[in-house]
Amino acid sequence: MFNRSSNQIKRRVDNLSKHLKQENKTLLLGAVKSFRDLDNIAYKMGILPNTDSFTTRVTWWPMVSILGTYSSGKSTFINSFLSQELQRTGNQAVDDKFTVICFSEEQEARTLPGLALDADPRFPFYNISQEIERVSVGEGKRIDSYLQLKTCQTEFLRGKIFIDSPGFDADAQRDATLRITDDMMKLSDLVLVFFDARHPEPGAMRDTLEHLVKNTIHRSDANKFLFILNQVDCTVQEDNLEDVVAAWQRALSQAGLTAGRFYQIYNLDAAPPIDDEFTKKRYESKRAEDMGEITDRVNKVEVERAYRIIGVLEHTAKVIEEEVVPRIRVLLTRWRKQVLISDAVVFGILGAILATILLKNDINVMQWLHYQHWLSADTELWKKIVVGLLAVGTGGLAGFIHLRLRKIAINKFKREIEQTVDSDDIREYVGNAFVYNTKPWRSVFSTKPAGWGPFSGSKRTIQSVLKKTDVFVQSLNDKYTNPSGKSERPGSIKLEVE
């Protein structure tokens, strides 16, 4: 089972490299190789099992997520944006699945089950069924009830992935849905959060404010969230657009969002006619300006994704060297100290009890052994066996007690890691490595993390990966900041991928 799972990871990474090569993404091919170098370090240190890979923890294609309240026009926006009637639309929660939309060479649009996403590392939600199972037992088997993949032949989608979400408030109580939503926000290069201008008051979007606004305030990548008030054409009749926008932004600020990018749009085809020319020009001008900015951000996600992947590569290498290794060293030192103190206390107590029994019965062990001739050459075989079994039993009991004390200390420090490490990734890596470094075959006196010794080559590999990230970034800069418009220029760096 273990070998089969590790071979599956290798096949999936090879498949990823194949697709990147076909799309002539040389730089990303180099990043895959560097991620695999980090995988090898992680396997030796116990940070990751051999059935996992850093390459599956980053999306390799630019990803735009559409989130928000139900009936806020998300699906209509996608259909209009892609010039394809892909998503069902309506005033109710008409689509209860997360829909990943990608380019296909086939003219006919297709809808594929969630399994197509769960089993393919090129797409977001790879192995998401396992995550769903953790938060909702039994739901991991129902992956098709949560996800679907749609394809269409729209050039705008080439090299990008769009994700449409079910109406957030329509399904706010499902833990699995919240988990998928969290993963979407984490993996996306751009997140469009939609609100319904017909219901801008806080009560109508309580869950959206809680999960899609409040939780994004302190994110390091908060600039990728665009907050969009859709269907503002509903304000034409009362001519109260400014009042509706003010109520909406007031609700956002009450949730803690005081800065960000805010947009006001509507669908021209679905909007009622605006008779007053001045009002029509005012609405259409604002819509065109905001749609232009949104479209510009969407067009730039491919560039942002390339930089983001290199950023993840650099971050992962630094986390191993600067976070995981120092923490493991400290934890192992503290764990060793606790185990040795526990051993001394427990075996000291047991020794004291045994000594008390012997003294109480006036027994001198060495004299008793000599008197009974247990160890003489003439001792009967069965007596020697009895003594041997007693010795083995005593040693075994001592070993069992020692292992139990180790386990108690391990559990204590595992709880400490869970409670004191804020970052999910670092918490996972440190927890895995600590458990691996405290396995029964690891000496309690060893304080150097496994796989990080002077002869392991791990530190040199980390430094090599960090140097390559600088080369990758310079290569991206040469590609996207070259005023001449040529693919290469004198002095630019060419990437060689083995």
C-alpha positions in Angstrom: 0.0 0.0 0.0 2.8 2.4 0.9 4.8 1.8 -2.3 1.7 2.0 -4.4 0.7 5.4 -2.8 4.3 6.8 -3.2 4.3 5.6 -6.9 1.0 7.4 -7.4 2.6 10.6 -6.2 5.5 10.1 -8.6 3.2 9.4 -11.6 1.1 12.5 -10.8 4.1 14.7 -10.6 5.5 13.3 -13.8 2.1 14.0 -15.4 2.2 17.5 -14.1 5.6 18.0 -15.6 4.4 16.6 -18.9 1.5 19.1 -19.1 3.8 22.0 -18.2 6.2 21.0 -20.9 3.5 20.8 -23.5 2.5 24.3 -22.5 6.1 25.5 -22.8 6.2 26.6 -19.1 9.9 26.1 -18.7 10.2 28.1 -15.6 7.4 26.2 -13.8 9.1 22.9 -14.8 12.2 24.1 -13.0 10.0 24.9 -10.0 8.5 21.4 -10.0 12.1 20.0 -9.8 12.9 22.3 -6.9 9.7 21.3 -5.1 10.7 17.6 -5.5 14.1 18.4 -4.0 12.3 19.8 -1.0 10.1 16.7 -1.0 13.2 14.5 -0.5 14.3 16.6 2.5 10.8 16.4 3.9 10.7 12.6 3.6 14.1 12.2 5.4 13.0 14.6 8.2 9.5 13.2 8.5 7.9 16.5 7.6 5.9 14.7 4.9 5.0 11.1 4.4 6.2 9.5 1.1 2.6 9.6 -0.1 2.5 13.4 -0.1 4.3 16.1 -2.1 4.8 19.9 -1.9 3.9 20.0 -5.6 0.3 19.0 -4.7 0.0 21.9 -2.3 0.0 24.6 -4.8 -2.2 25.2 -7.9 -0.2 25.3 -11.1 -2.8 27.2 -13.2 -4.0 30.7 -12.4 -7.2 30.5 -10.4 -10.1 33.0 -10.0 -12.8 32.2 -7.4 -16.3 33.7 -7.4 -17.8 33.8 -3.9 -20.7 35.5 -2.2 -24.3 35.4 -1.2 -26.8 33.4 -3.2 -28.8 35.4 -5.9 -26.0 38.0 -6.1 -25.5 37.3 -9.8 -22.3 35.2 -9.6 -23.3 32.7 -12.3 -24.7 35.5 -14.5 -21.4 37.3 -14.2 -19.4 34.2 -15.2 -21.7 33.5 -18.2 -21.4 37.1 -19.4 -17.6 37.3 -18.7 -16.9 34.1 -20.7 -19.6 34.6 -23.3 -20.9 31.1 -22.6 -24.1 30.0 -21.0 -22.4 27.6 -18.7 -24.0 28.2 -15.3 -27.6 28.1 -14.4 -29.0 31.4 -13.2 -32.0 32.4 -11.1 -33.3 34.3 -8.1 -32.8 31.3 -5.8 -29.9 29.0 -4.9 -30.0 27.2 -8.2 -26.5 25.6 -8.1 -25.4 23.8 -4.9 -22.0 22.7 -6.1 -18.6 24.2 -6.5 -17.9 24.3 -10.2 -14.4 24.4 -11.6 -14.4 25.8 -15.1 -11.4 25.3 -17.5 -10.5 25.5 -21.2 -11.0 22.6 -23.5 -10.2 22.1 -27.2 -13.6 20.4 -27.7 -16.3 22.7 -29.0 -18.9 20.9 -26.9 -19.0 22.0 -23.3 -18.8 19.1 -20.9 -19.7 18.5 -17.2 -17.5 16.0 -15.3 -17.9 14.7 -11.8 -16.0 15.8 -8.7 -13.8 12.8 -8.9 -12.1 14.4 -11.9 -10.9 17.2 -9.5 -10.2 15.0 -6.5 -7.7 12.8 -8.4 -5.8 15.3 -10.6 -3.0 17.3 -8.9 -3.2 20.0 -11.7 -6.4 21.3 -10.3 -7.4 22.8 -7.0 -9.2 20.5 -4.6 -6.7 17.6 -5.3 -7.4 15.0 -2.6 -10.1 17.3 -1.1 -12.2 14.3 -0.3 -9.8 13.5 2.5 -10.2 17.0 3.9 -14.0 16.8 3.7 -13.8 13.4 5.5 -11.9 15.0 8.4 -14.5 17.6 9.0 -17.6 15.6 8.1 -17.3 11.8 8.5 -18.8 10.0 5.6 -19.0 13.0 3.3 -15.6 12.4 1.6 -17.3 9.6 -0.3 -19.9 12.0 -1.7 -17.4 14.2 -3.4 -19.6 14.4 -6.5 -22.2 16.2 -4.4 -19.9 19.0 -3.7 -17.8 19.5 -6.8 -18.0 19.4 -10.6 -15.7 20.2 -13.5 -17.0 22.1 -16.6 -15.1 22.6 -19.8 -15.6 25.1 -22.6 -13.8 26.3 -25.7 -13.3 30.0 -24.7 -9.9 31.5 -25.4 -10.2 33.7 -22.4 -10.1 30.6 -20.2 -6.9 29.2 -21.8 -4.3 28.9 -19.0 -6.8 29.9 -16.3 -9.3 28.2 -14.0 -12.6 29.8 -12.8 -14.5 28.5 -9.8 -18.1 29.3 -9.2 -19.4 28.6 -5.6 -22.8 27.8 -4.4 -24.7 30.6 -2.7 -22.8 31.0 0.6 -25.8 31.8 2.8 -27.8 29.0 1.2 -25.5 26.4 2.6 -23.7 28.1 5.5 -24.1 25.2 8.0 -22.3 22.5 6.1 -18.8 22.1 7.6 -17.6 20.5 4.4 -18.7 23.5 2.3 -16.9 25.9 4.7 -13.7 23.8 4.3 -13.9 23.9 0.6 -14.5 27.6 0.7 -11.4 28.1 2.9 -9.3 26.1 0.5 -10.6 28.2 -2.4 -9.6 31.4 -0.7 -6.2 30.0 0.2 -5.4 28.7 -3.3 -6.8 31.5 -5.4 -4.9 34.2 -7.2 -8.0 36.4 -7.3 -11.2 36.2 -5.2 -14.3 38.1 -6.4 -16.7 38.4 -3.4 -20.2 39.3 -4.7 -23.0 41.0 -2.8 -26.6 41.7 -3.9 -27.4 45.4 -4.2 -31.1 44.5 -3.6 -30.2 43.4 -0.1 -27.2 45.4 1.1 -28.2 45.3 4.8 -26.0 43.3 7.2 -28.6 40.8 8.2 -29.0 39.6 4.6 -25.4 38.7 4.3 -24.4 37.8 7.8 -22.6 34.6 6.9 -20.8 36.2 4.0 -19.6 39.0 6.3 -18.4 36.4 8.8 -16.5 34.0 6.5 -15.6 36.0 3.4 -14.9 39.4 4.9 -14.0 39.2 8.6 -11.6 36.3 8.0 -9.7 38.1 5.2 -8.8 41.2 7.1 -5.5 40.1 8.5 -4.4 37.9 5.6 -1.0 38.7 4.0 -2.6 38.3 0.5 -5.7 40.4 1.3 -5.1 42.5 -1.9 -6.4 39.6 -4.0 -9.9 40.0 -2.6 -12.2 42.3 -4.7 -15.6 43.2 -3.1 -18.3 43.6 -5.7 -21.8 45.1 -5.2 -23.7 43.5 -8.1 -27.0 44.3 -9.7 -26.9 48.0 -8.8 -29.3 48.7 -11.7 -32.0 47.9 -9.1 -31.4 51.4 -7.7 -32.2 53.2 -10.9 -35.9 53.7 -10.2 -35.4 55.2 -6.8 -32.1 56.8 -7.9 -30.6 55.9 -4.6 -27.3 54.2 -5.7 -25.2 56.3 -3.3 -27.4 55.3 -0.3 -27.3 51.6 -1.2 -23.5 51.7 -1.7 -23.1 53.6 1.6 -25.3 50.9 3.5 -23.2 48.1 1.9 -19.8 49.7 2.8 -21.1 50.5 6.3 -21.9 46.8 6.8 -18.4 45.8 5.5 -16.7 48.3 7.9 -18.8 47.0 10.8 -17.3 43.5 10.0 -13.9 45.1 10.3 -13.1 45.8 6.6 -11.9 49.3 6.4 -9.7 49.1 3.3 -9.9 47.2 0.0 -11.1 47.3 -3.6 -14.8 48.0 -4.0 -16.8 47.8 -7.2 -20.3 48.4 -8.4 -21.5 46.6 -11.5 -24.6 45.1 -13.2 -25.4 43.0 -16.3 -26.3 45.2 -19.3 -28.3 42.5 -21.0 -30.4 41.8 -17.9 -30.9 45.4 -16.7 -34.1 47.3 -17.4 -33.8 50.2 -19.8 -32.8 53.5 -18.3 -34.8 56.3 -19.9 -33.0 59.3 -18.5 -29.8 59.8 -20.5 -27.9 61.5 -17.8 -28.7 58.7 -15.3 -27.9 56.0 -18.0 -24.5 57.6 -18.7 -23.7 57.8 -15.0 -24.5 54.2 -14.4 -22.9 52.8 -17.5 -19.8 54.9 -17.0 -19.3 53.6 -13.5 -20.0 50.1 -14.6 -17.5 50.3 -17.5 -14.8 51.7 -15.2 -15.2 49.0 -12.6 -15.6 46.2 -15.1 -12.4 47.4 -16.7 -10.5 47.2 -13.5 -11.9 43.7 -12.7 -11.1 42.4 -16.2 -7.6 43.8 -15.9 -7.0 42.0 -12.6 -8.3 38.7 -14.1 -6.0 39.1 -17.1 -3.0 39.5 -14.8 -3.6 36.3 -12.8 -1.3 34.3 -14.9 1.6 36.6 -14.1 0.6 36.7 -10.4 0.4 32.9 -10.3 3.9 32.4 -11.6 5.3 34.8 -9.0 3.1 33.1 -6.4 4.4 29.6 -7.1 8.0 30.9 -6.8 7.0 32.6 -3.6 5.5 29.4 -2.2 8.7 27.5 -3.2 10.9 30.1 -1.4 8.6 30.2 1.6 8.6 26.4 1.9 12.4 26.2 1.8 12.7 28.9 4.4 10.0 27.3 6.6 12.0 24.1 6.7 15.3 25.8 7.6 14.1 28.7 9.7 11.0 27.3 11.4 10.8 23.5 11.4 14.5 22.7 12.2 14.9 25.2 15.1 11.6 24.2 16.6 12.4 20.5 16.4 15.7 21.0 18.0 14.2 22.8 20.9 11.3 20.3 21.2 13.7 17.3 21.2 15.9 18.9 23.9 12.9 19.6 26.1 11.3 16.2 25.3 14.6 14.4 26.2 14.8 16.3 29.5 11.2 15.4 30.4 11.7 11.7 29.5 14.9 11.4 31.5 13.4 13.1 34.6 10.3 10.9 34.3 12.5 7.8 34.0 14.5 8.9 37.1 11.4 9.5 39.1 9.5 6.4 38.2 12.5 4.0 38.3 13.7 5.7 41.5 10.3 5.1 43.1 10.2 1.4 41.9 13.8 0.9 43.1 12.9 2.4 46.5 9.9 0.1 46.8 12.0 -3.0 45.9 14.8 -2.0 48.3 12.2 -1.6 51.1 10.8 -5.0 50.4 14.2 -6.6 50.5 15.3 -4.8 53.6 12.0 -5.6 55.3 12.6 -9.3 54.6 16.3 -9.1 55.4 17.3 -10.3 51.9 20.8 -9.8 50.5 20.3 -10.4 46.8 23.9 -11.3 45.9 24.3 -13.6 48.9 21.0 -15.2 48.1 22.1 -15.9 44.5 25.4 -17.3 45.6 23.8 -19.4 48.3 21.3 -20.9 45.9 24.0 -21.4 43.3 21.7 -20.1 40.6 24.7 -19.0 38.5 27.1 -22.0 39.1 28.1 -24.5 36.4 26.2 -27.2 38.2 22.9 -25.3 38.3 20.1 -27.2 36.6 19.0 -25.9 33.2 15.5 -25.1 34.2 16.8 -22.9 37.0 19.0 -21.0 34.6 16.0 -20.6 32.3 14.0 -19.2 35.2 16.7 -16.7 36.0 17.0 -15.7 32.4 13.2 -15.2 32.0 13.2 -13.2 35.2 16.0 -11.0 33.8 14.3 -10.6 30.4 11.0 -9.9 32.0 12.5 -7.3 34.2 14.3 -5.7 31.3 11.1 -5.9 29.2 9.0 -4.2 32.0 11.6 -1.5 32.3 11.6 -1.0 28.5 7.8 -0.9 28.5 7.7 1.7 31.3 10.3 3.8 29.4 8.3 3.7 26.2 5.1 4.7 28.0 6.9 7.6 29.6 8.2 8.6 26.1 4.7 8.4 24.7 3.2 10.5 27.5 5.8 13.2 26.8 5.2 13.0 23.1 1.5 13.5 23.5 2.1 16.5 25.8 4.4 18.2 23.2 2.0 17.4 20.4 -0.8 19.2 22.3 1.6 22.1 22.8 2.4 22.3 19.1 -1.4 22.4 18.3 -2.0 25.2 20.8 1.1 27.4 20.2 1.9 27.2 16.5 -0.4 29.6 14.6 0.3 28.7 11.0 -1.5 25.6 9.7 1.4 24.5 7.5 4.1 25.0 10.1 2.0 23.3 12.7 1.6 20.3 10.4 5.2 20.1 9.4 6.5 20.5 13.0 4.0 18.0 14.3 4.9 15.4 11.7 8.7 15.9 12.2 8.4 15.7 16.0 6.5 12.4 15.9 9.0 11.0 13.4 12.0 12.1 15.5 10.6 10.5 18.6 9.9 7.0 17.2 10.9 4.1 19.5 14.0 3.4 17.4 15.3 7.0 17.8 17.6 7.4 20.8 16.3 9.8 23.5 19.7 11.4 23.6 19.5 12.4 19.9 18.8 16.1 19.6 19.6 16.6 15.9 16.6 16.3 13.7 16.6 13.3 11.4 17.8 14.1 7.9 19.5 17.3 9.0 22.9 16.1 9.9 26.2 17.4 8.4 26.3 14.6 5.9 22.7 14.6 4.8 23.1 17.4 2.3 19.7 18.8 3.3 21.0 22.3 4.2 23.0 22.5 0.9 19.9 21.5 -1.0 17.8 24.2 0.8 20.4 26.9 -0.1 20.4 25.7 -3.7 16.6 25.9 -3.9 16.7 29.4 -2.5 19.3 30.5 -5.1 17.2 29.1 -7.8 14.1 31.1 -6.6 16.2 34.2 -7.2 17.0 33.0 -10.7 13.3 32.2 -11.3 12.2 35.7 -10.2 14.8 37.4 -12.4 13.7 35.3 -15.3 10.1 36.4 -14.7 11.2 40.0 -14.4 13.0 39.7 -17.7 9.9 38.2 -19.3 7.4 40.7 -18.0 9.4 43.9 -17.7 11.3 43.9 -20.9 10.5 47.2 -22.7 11.9 45.9 -26.0 9.2 43.2 -26.2 11.7 40.5 -27.2 11.5 37.1 -25.4 15.2 37.4 -24.5 17.7 40.2 -24.2 21.4 40.4 -23.5 22.2 39.4 -20.0 18.9 37.6 -19.3 19.0 34.3 -17.6 18.1 31.1 -19.4 16.6 28.3 -17.3 17.9 24.8 -17.9 15.5 22.1 -16.7 16.8 18.6 -16.4 
